Amino acid sequence: MDYSEKIWDYLERLIGNKFGVGGFMGNLESESKLDPCNIEDSYMQRMHMTDQEYIKGVDDGTYTNFVKDAIGIGLAQWTYYTRK
């Protein structure tokens, strides 16, 4: 799914400056390809899971190491436990 237009519109309302939005979205694009369900690729290869399997496991409680696993997730790919 392409979230770019939805993200742009939201950030433009929030920030009010298209140049700021463009810069911010450029950073998010390089981190997550603007996919809020994106999981850091290097970890997914090691864990043999897809993005959807990881998120499902976190959501349904079968994956219990979410906070401390240091796996980047979401638009900004935050890995540190206090930001996850």
Summary of the structure (lengths in Angstrom):
residues: 84
radius of gyration: 14.2
end to end distance: 22.7
largest distance: 41.8
contacts: 190
relative contact order: 0.15
helix: 52%
strand: 4%
